[in-house]
Amino acid sequence: MDLTLSTGQYDLVYNSFSFVIASMGASLLFFLLVRGRVAPRHRMALTLTTIVVGIALYHYVRIFNSWVDAFTYTGGEYVQAGIPFNEAYRYVDWLLTVPLLLAELVIVLRLDQGKTRSLLVRLTVAALAMIIAGYPGELAAADSTAKIVWGVVGTLPFLYILYVLFVELGNSLGRQAPGVVRLLGALRWILLATWSVYPVAFILPAIINDPVTAEVARQVGYSIADVLAKPLFGLLVLAIALAKSRDEGYLEPGEVFESPEPVQLRTKV
């Protein structure tokens, strides 16, 4: 269905996409610049974080351009000009970045090899199932049974991911430093809060009668959630990597170790 947006509605989505592009671009540069501050054994997690924001940056440029191409300014309003807005860009982005987000969390903890492999496989499969099930529901009519069915199907792997993160992963943290455990707790709750935005935005067309308002709220909601779930998530992964590097005695290039207690020299009389 073609949409007609007011200038304010169009600009709200336009500016939210622009904000995400700026956030992803700045995050990409930041993660590249701070990579050397992390011990080499923890840099893989930071590399994955950098890849995540890089992929998101590319796709949001495509999303932004698709939004601009889909509307024409006519008579003080923005009218969809027959070129469909490509929602697939967003799902392709999630298909790549969500498994990587979960992988960077598992890798930065440096659990034993068998546990790491098991978590990576199960979380990746669940993340792919969640996103693949969500796409046909996104394309379905707002008031259709298909949207509800696919929404429920996509929610099941989401609940499984939360179970793994909060129960199974929580039971594997006995050897982690207290500071790392606190950061991980904050990271898991942020993930829960931000990922909860996605199903809410997904169901908005079914609960809001005005399709224009629903579409604007959905696009803005997805954009805010992506900023919180990628750059902010990456910052917490970086904090965990830095904390573990410090605990292991890693010194940055040019940094000099300082003894916590001054050494006193005694002179023999």
TAWO-V914612 format. One record per pair of residues at least 24 apart in sequence whose C-alpha atoms are under 8 Angstrom apart, sorted by the first residue. I is the first residue (numbers start at 1). J is the second residue. Records with the same first field share a line. If there is no record, write none. Layout:
# TAWO-V914612
I: J  J
This chain:
# TAWO-V914612
2: 79  80  81  82
3: 79  80  211  212
4: 77  78  79  80  212
5: 77  78  79  212
6: 76  77  78
7: 76  77  78
9: 216
10: 78  216
12: 216  220
13: 216  219  220
14: 64  67  68
16: 220  223  224
17: 60  63  64  220  223
18: 64
20: 57  60  223  224  226  227
21: 57  60  61
23: 227  231
24: 53  54  56  57  227  231
25: 53  54  57
27: 53  231
28: 53  54
36: 252
37: 242  252
38: 241  242  245  250  252
39: 241  242  245  250
42: 107  108  241  245
43: 241
44: 104  107  108
45: 103  104  105  107  108  237  241
46: 104  234  237  238  241
48: 100  101  103  104
49: 100  101  104  230  234
52: 96  97  100  101  230
53: 230  231
55: 93  96  97
56: 93  97
59: 89  90  93
60: 89  90
62: 89
63: 87  89  90
88: 135
91: 131  135
94: 131
95: 127  128  131  132
98: 127
99: 123  124  127  128
101: 230
104: 237
105: 237
108: 237  240  241
109: 176
111: 172
119: 164
123: 161  164
126: 157  158  160  161
127: 157  158  161
129: 154  157
130: 154  155  156  157  158
138: 202
142: 203  205  206
143: 206
151: 199  202
155: 199
162: 192
177: 244
179: 243
180: 240  243  244
183: 236  239  240
184: 236  240
187: 233  236  237
190: 228  229  233
191: 229  233
194: 225  226  228  229
195: 225  229
197: 221  222  225
198: 222  225
